């Protein structure tokens, strides 16, 4: 080297100063990482110290815990819940705010509370598990296999609980063993993570243990995802799939590469494909939550109903860095729904046939009564049989209306009342051709057990008005008013005529006629009351309440 090529003293000094500044900056960065001021770890190897970021992996693992098919809870030493994941809320049918801060024993069957507490005592020295029955908000009991681990922390001990709903898999001992192994791995990883955080004085040992724990956790959560029907999935911000569990890929018969190239759309049901793909594209565009049902074609040639759910994973700046979620096979639920629908349809057909046959039988009875009345010479007996015939017709009309509607249990009472009064006027047209009917109804739907008594009462009151209020064929009016208050459920049915009125020396409640006695008995049957009105003519008012009865 020529003397002219050698750097000058001033250049060497400047170079040394620059290197010293860069060295000092690197040492400060390493110090910040070792002291936990930066979300990273340092691994010392043959190539020197290397820095690794943990935040993205931890966010994905945290999200997997929230979306896994097992319930996860953390409780204090006195049993108070301080954390529960979405699956725990779903199993117990309660929102998170009704669980966090409450004693977990409140949601355990009383017969299992002692066993649960004994399990917590055992897990102070070693991991413990047991079968515990929980109480859902619906009142149903939910058997669960519960794993517990004890964390002895400086700011107070905690119990970490992982629970699996075994309502449909209690007999599957192989799966229970598999979940027990996964629970042990989860306990080991958490213990390792706690030991790493507590041993900050030994940075090298901390980084090695933390790296091992992260790798173990990744393997663990992947195993949990594989154990779920259809498992978990992860997508890039643009919606392209980057990971799908083997259970899903094997079920639909595609590879990860095909799935990443939107090949999952090719195995969607033709009726669901366009809707599902459009909905996913809109979800990716808006950054909303993914929640949809669709069907996939399995390698078995069957269409499987799947409930897909997912959420966007965001960084500190609020930017979507990935999507993560789960696919749940709900084919058995759908099959059960179809069976229930088929059963209901069959029962509706049978019930419609029953109403039809009852109506026909009652019509036969009315025809027989009419034939018998026509054979009698005694006009009084003919009138008695005519009353019986009209009552049977009133009941038959209920079954006729029910047969003609889709609802087999409830009746449009206004439509029924119009038809009933039309039949009554037709039956008495010869003697009361000059009596006019006025009707002012409010909409009212009644169940059959109330419609029949109300119909018979209306039949008696209207028939009595036609028979007794207008002697000698005089002109007159009968007004039927139906009022219903939807807020209170109060119903008022009034029948008023402008005829001669009731005898002043007679108490209608003590009447010997079957009609008025029948009105009183039927009113009690529906917990109603019958009262006479004031003024000219005759008025009877039936009042009852339908609050709480579906309309």
MARZANU-968954 format. One line per 3 residues: number of its first residue (from 1); their letters; for each residue y negated, z negated, x of C-alpha. Coordinates in steps of 0.25 Angstrom, whole numbers, plus 5000, padded with zeros to 4 digits. Layout:
NUM) A) Y Z X  ...
This chain:
1) XXX) 5000 5000 5000  4986 5004 5005  4976 4993 5007
4) XXX) 4967 5001 4997  4978 5000 4986  4978 4984 4987
7) XXX) 4970 4977 4976  4958 4969 4981  4957 4954 4980
10) XXX) 4948 4955 4968  4958 4963 4960  4970 4954 4964
13) XXX) 4962 4942 4959  4958 4948 4946  4973 4952 4944
16) XXX) 4977 4938 4947  4967 4932 4937  4972 4942 4926
19) XXX) 4986 4938 4928  4983 4923 4928  4976 4925 4915
22) XXX) 4988 4932 4909  4997 4922 4914  4989 4911 4908
25) XXX) 4988 4918 4894  5004 4920 4894  5006 4905 4898
28) XXX) 4997 4901 4886  5004 4910 4877  5018 4904 4881
31) XXX) 5012 4890 4880  5008 4893 4866  5021 4898 4862
34) XXX) 5029 4886 4868  5020 4876 4861  5022 4883 4848
37) XXX) 5008 4889 4846  5013 4903 4845  5025 4907 4835
40) XXX) 5034 4912 4846  5045 4907 4856  5046 4909 4871
43) XXX) 5060 4913 4876  5062 4912 4892  5072 4922 4897
46) XXX) 5075 4930 4910  5062 4939 4906  5053 4927 4905
49) XXX) 5047 4921 4893  5047 4929 4880  5040 4926 4867
52) XXX) 5046 4928 4853  5038 4928 4839  5046 4920 4828
55) XXX) 5037 4921 4816  5043 4934 4810  5057 4930 4811
58) XXX) 5054 4916 4806  5047 4922 4794  5059 4931 4791
61) XXX) 5068 4919 4792  5059 4911 4783  5059 4922 4773
64) XXX) 5074 4923 4773  5075 4908 4770  5066 4910 4758
67) XXX) 5074 4922 4753  5088 4918 4756  5099 4915 4745
70) XXX) 5100 4900 4749  5091 4889 4745  5083 4882 4756
73) XXX) 5077 4869 4755  5070 4858 4764  5069 4844 4760
76) XXX) 5064 4831 4766  5072 4819 4768  5069 4813 4754
79) XXX) 5074 4826 4748  5060 4832 4745  5060 4848 4745
82) XXX) 5050 4853 4755  5055 4868 4755  5064 4877 4747
85) XXX) 5066 4892 4748  5066 4902 4736  5081 4901 4734
88) XXX) 5080 4886 4732  5069 4888 4721  5078 4899 4715
91) XXX) 5091 4891 4714  5084 4879 4708  5075 4888 4699
94) XXX) 5063 4880 4703  5050 4885 4710  5047 4880 4724
97) XXX) 5036 4870 4719  5046 4863 4710  5055 4861 4722
100) XXX) 5047 4858 4734  5043 4843 4735  5054 4839 4725
103) XXX) 5066 4830 4728  5078 4840 4730  5087 4830 4723
106) XXX) 5080 4833 4710  5086 4847 4710  5101 4842 4713
109) XXX) 5111 4839 4703  5111 4823 4702  5126 4823 4705
112) XXX) 5123 4830 4719  5111 4822 4723  5120 4812 4731
115) XXX) 5128 4823 4738  5115 4830 4742  5109 4817 4748
118) XXX) 5122 4814 4755  5121 4828 4761  5107 4826 4766
121) XXX) 5112 4813 4773  5123 4821 4780  5114 4832 4785
124) XXX) 5105 4822 4793  5116 4822 4803  5123 4835 4801
127) XXX) 5121 4848 4792  5127 4845 4778  5130 4853 4765
130) XXX) 5134 4851 4751  5136 4857 4737  5124 4852 4729
133) XXX) 5121 4856 4714  5106 4859 4712  5098 4859 4698
136) XXX) 5091 4871 4695  5078 4871 4686  5087 4878 4675
139) XXX) 5096 4866 4674  5108 4873 4681  5115 4867 4693
142) XXX) 5115 4875 4705  5127 4872 4715  5122 4874 4730
145) XXX) 5128 4872 4743  5117 4864 4751  5116 4863 4766
148) XXX) 5107 4853 4772  5101 4851 4786  5093 4840 4792
151) XXX) 5080 4842 4800  5075 4830 4807  5061 4833 4810
154) XXX) 5049 4825 4816  5041 4826 4803  5053 4822 4794
157) XXX) 5067 4826 4792  5071 4838 4782  5083 4843 4776
160) XXX) 5085 4858 4775  5094 4863 4764  5100 4876 4761
163) XXX) 5107 4878 4748  5116 4890 4742  5118 4892 4727
166) XXX) 5133 4892 4726  5134 4894 4711  5142 4907 4712
169) XXX) 5148 4905 4726  5154 4891 4727  5168 4896 4728
172) XXX) 5164 4905 4739  5167 4895 4751  5166 4906 4761
175) XXX) 5151 4908 4758  5149 4893 4758  5154 4892 4772
178) XXX) 5146 4904 4776  5133 4897 4770  5137 4884 4777
181) XXX) 5138 4891 4790  5124 4897 4788  5118 4883 4784
184) XXX) 5123 4878 4797  5117 4889 4805  5104 4887 4797
187) XXX) 5104 4872 4801  5107 4875 4815  5095 4885 4816
190) XXX) 5086 4875 4810  5090 4864 4819  5088 4873 4831
193) XXX) 5074 4877 4826  5070 4862 4824  5075 4858 4838
196) XXX) 5067 4870 4844  5054 4865 4837  5057 4850 4841
199) XXX) 5059 4854 4855  5046 4860 4859  5047 4854 4873
202) XXX) 5057 4864 4878  5051 4878 4875  5063 4886 4881
205) XXX) 5074 4878 4873  5065 4879 4861  5064 4895 4862
208) XXX) 5079 4897 4864  5083 4888 4853  5072 4894 4843
211) XXX) 5077 4908 4847  5091 4904 4844  5087 4898 4831
214) XXX) 5080 4910 4827  5092 4919 4830  5101 4910 4823
217) XXX) 5092 4909 4811  5091 4924 4810  5106 4925 4810
220) XXX) 5107 4914 4800  5097 4921 4790  5104 4934 4792
223) XXX) 5117 4928 4789  5111 4921 4776  5105 4935 4772
226) XXX) 5119 4941 4774  5125 4931 4765  5116 4934 4753
229) XXX) 5121 4945 4743  5112 4957 4748  5105 4948 4758
232) XXX) 5092 4949 4764  5083 4960 4769  5070 4963 4778
235) XXX) 5061 4974 4777  5049 4979 4785  5035 4979 4780
238) XXX) 5037 4993 4775  5049 4990 4767  5059 4996 4776
241) XXX) 5072 4987 4777  5074 4981 4791  5086 4971 4787
244) XXX) 5096 4970 4776  5107 4961 4776  5121 4966 4778
247) XXX) 5126 4961 4765  5116 4971 4758  5119 4983 4767
250) XXX) 5134 4981 4766  5132 4980 4750  5125 4993 4749
253) XXX) 5131 5000 4760  5119 5004 4769  5115 5001 4783
256) XXX) 5103 4994 4788  5097 5007 4793  5099 5013 4779
259) XXX) 5093 5001 4773  5081 5001 4782  5078 5016 4778
262) XXX) 5077 5012 4763  5092 5015 4761  5093 5003 4752
265) XXX) 5086 5012 4741  5098 5022 4741  5107 5011 4736
268) XXX) 5098 5006 4725  5102 5009 4711  5096 5022 4706
271) XXX) 5089 5015 4695  5083 5005 4704  5080 5013 4717
274) XXX) 5066 5019 4713  5061 5006 4707  5066 4997 4719
277) XXX) 5061 5006 4730  5047 5007 4723  5046 4992 4721
280) XXX) 5050 4990 4736  5039 5000 4740  5029 4993 4731
283) XXX) 5033 4979 4736  5032 4984 4751  5018 4990 4748
286) XXX) 5012 4977 4741  5020 4966 4749  5025 4960 4737
289) XXX) 5038 4952 4734  5051 4960 4732  5059 4956 4720
292) XXX) 5068 4967 4713  5081 4969 4707  5089 4982 4710
295) XXX) 5103 4988 4712  5110 4992 4725  5123 5000 4726
298) XXX) 5133 4993 4733  5144 4998 4742  5154 4994 4730
301) XXX) 5147 5004 4722  5141 4994 4712  5126 4992 4710
304) XXX) 5121 4978 4714  5109 4971 4708  5100 4965 4719
307) XXX) 5088 4956 4718  5079 4960 4730  5068 4950 4734
310) XXX) 5059 4950 4746  5046 4946 4752  5036 4952 4762
313) XXX) 5036 4944 4776  5022 4943 4781  5015 4939 4794
316) XXX) 5004 4930 4796  4994 4941 4793  5001 4943 4779
319) XXX) 5007 4957 4784  5021 4960 4779  5030 4960 4791
322) XXX) 5043 4962 4783  5050 4960 4770  5062 4951 4768
325) XXX) 5071 4948 4756  5084 4947 4749  5093 4955 4740
328) XXX) 5102 4947 4730  5114 4953 4723  5112 4950 4708
331) XXX) 5123 4959 4703  5130 4947 4697  5118 4942 4690
334) XXX) 5115 4956 4684  5130 4958 4679  5129 4944 4672
337) XXX) 5116 4949 4665  5123 4961 4660  5135 4953 4655
340) XXX) 5125 4944 4648  5118 4956 4642  5131 4962 4637
343) XXX) 5135 4949 4631  5122 4948 4624  5123 4962 4618
346) XXX) 5137 4959 4613  5132 4947 4606  5120 4953 4600
349) XXX) 5130 4964 4594  5139 4954 4589  5128 4946 4583
352) XXX) 5122 4958 4577  5135 4961 4570  5136 4946 4565
355) XXX) 5122 4948 4558  5127 4961 4553  5140 4955 4547
358) XXX) 5133 4943 4542  5122 4952 4535  5133 4960 4529
361) XXX) 5141 4948 4524  5129 4942 4517  5126 4955 4511
364) XXX) 5140 4955 4505  5137 4941 4500  5124 4946 4493
367) XXX) 5131 4957 4487  5142 4948 4481  5132 4939 4476
370) XXX) 5124 4950 4469  5137 4955 4463  5141 4942 4458
373) XXX) 5127 4940 4452  5128 4953 4445  5140 4948 4438
376) XXX) 5134 4936 4432  5127 4935 4419  5120 4922 4421
379) XXX) 5106 4926 4426  5104 4912 4433  5117 4914 4441
382) XXX) 5112 4928 4445  5099 4922 4450  5107 4911 4458
385) XXX) 5116 4922 4465  5103 4931 4467  5097 4919 4475
388) XXX) 5110 4917 4483  5110 4932 4486  5096 4932 4491
391) XXX) 5098 4921 4500  5110 4928 4506  5102 4941 4507
394) XXX) 5091 4933 4515  5102 4928 4525  5108 4942 4526
397) XXX) 5094 4948 4529  5093 4939 4541  5106 4945 4547
400) XXX) 5102 4959 4543  5088 4957 4551  5095 4951 4563
403) XXX) 5105 4963 4563  5094 4973 4563  5087 4966 4575
406) XXX) 5090 4965 4590  5087 4950 4590  5100 4943 4583
409) XXX) 5094 4929 4583  5080 4931 4578  5074 4937 4566
412) XXX) 5060 4943 4562  5057 4934 4550  5046 4943 4545
415) XXX) 5054 4955 4544  5066 4947 4538  5056 4941 4528
418) XXX) 5051 4954 4523  5065 4959 4521  5069 4947 4514
421) XXX) 5057 4946 4504  5059 4961 4501  5074 4958 4497
424) XXX) 5069 4946 4488  5059 4955 4481  5069 4966 4479
427) XXX) 5079 4956 4473  5068 4950 4464  5061 4963 4460
430) XXX) 5066 4964 4446  5060 4951 4442  5048 4950 4451
433) XXX) 5043 4965 4453  5029 4960 4452  5029 4950 4463
436) XXX) 5022 4954 4476  5027 4949 4490  5016 4946 4501
439) XXX) 5021 4943 4515  5012 4938 4527  5022 4936 4538
442) XXX) 5019 4932 4553  5029 4937 4564  5041 4927 4565
445) XXX) 5055 4928 4572  5065 4918 4568  5079 4915 4573
448) XXX) 5090 4917 4563  5093 4902 4561  5078 4901 4555
451) XXX) 5077 4915 4549  5088 4913 4539  5083 4900 4533
454) XXX) 5068 4906 4533  5074 4918 4526  5081 4910 4515
457) XXX) 5069 4901 4513  5060 4914 4511  5070 4920 4502
460) XXX) 5071 4907 4493  5055 4906 4492  5053 4920 4489
463) XXX) 5064 4921 4479  5059 4909 4472  5045 4915 4471
466) XXX) 5050 4928 4465  5060 4920 4455  5050 4909 4450
469) XXX) 5036 4912 4454  5034 4924 4444  5041 4922 4431
472) XXX) 5041 4933 4421  5039 4944 4431  5024 4940 4434
475) XXX) 5017 4946 4446  5015 4938 4458  5015 4937 4473
478) XXX) 5024 4930 4484  5018 4929 4497  5026 4926 4510
481) XXX) 5019 4921 4522  5025 4919 4536  5017 4912 4547
484) XXX) 5021 4909 4561  5013 4902 4572  5019 4906 4586
487) XXX) 5013 4895 4593  5018 4883 4585  5030 4890 4579
490) XXX) 5026 4886 4565  5031 4896 4554  5026 4895 4539
493) XXX) 5033 4904 4528  5026 4903 4515  5031 4909 4501
496) XXX) 5020 4909 4490  5019 4915 4476  5008 4915 4466
499) XXX) 5018 4913 4455  5020 4901 4445  5022 4891 4456
502) XXX) 5032 4879 4457  5033 4869 4445  5024 4858 4446
505) XXX) 5034 4847 4442  5045 4852 4452  5046 4847 4466
508) XXX) 5051 4860 4474  5059 4851 4484  5067 4846 4473
511) XXX) 5070 4859 4467  5085 4861 4462  5085 4876 4466
514) XXX) 5093 4881 4478  5081 4889 4483  5071 4878 4486
517) XXX) 5082 4869 4491  5087 4880 4500  5072 4882 4505
520) XXX) 5071 4867 4509  5085 4867 4516  5082 4880 4524
523) XXX) 5068 4874 4528  5075 4862 4534  5085 4871 4541
526) XXX) 5073 4877 4550  5066 4864 4551  5055 4869 4541
529) XXX) 5048 4864 4529  5045 4870 4515  5032 4866 4508
532) XXX) 5026 4872 4495  5012 4877 4495  5000 4874 4486
535) XXX) 4993 4883 4476  4997 4893 4465  5011 4899 4465
538) XXX) 5022 4894 4474  5022 4893 4489  5032 4888 4499
541) XXX) 5030 4886 4514  5041 4885 4524  5036 4880 4538
544) XXX) 5045 4879 4551  5043 4880 4566  5049 4891 4575
547) XXX) 5043 4886 4589  5053 4887 4600  5062 4897 4592
550) XX) 5062 4911 4600  5054 4921 4592
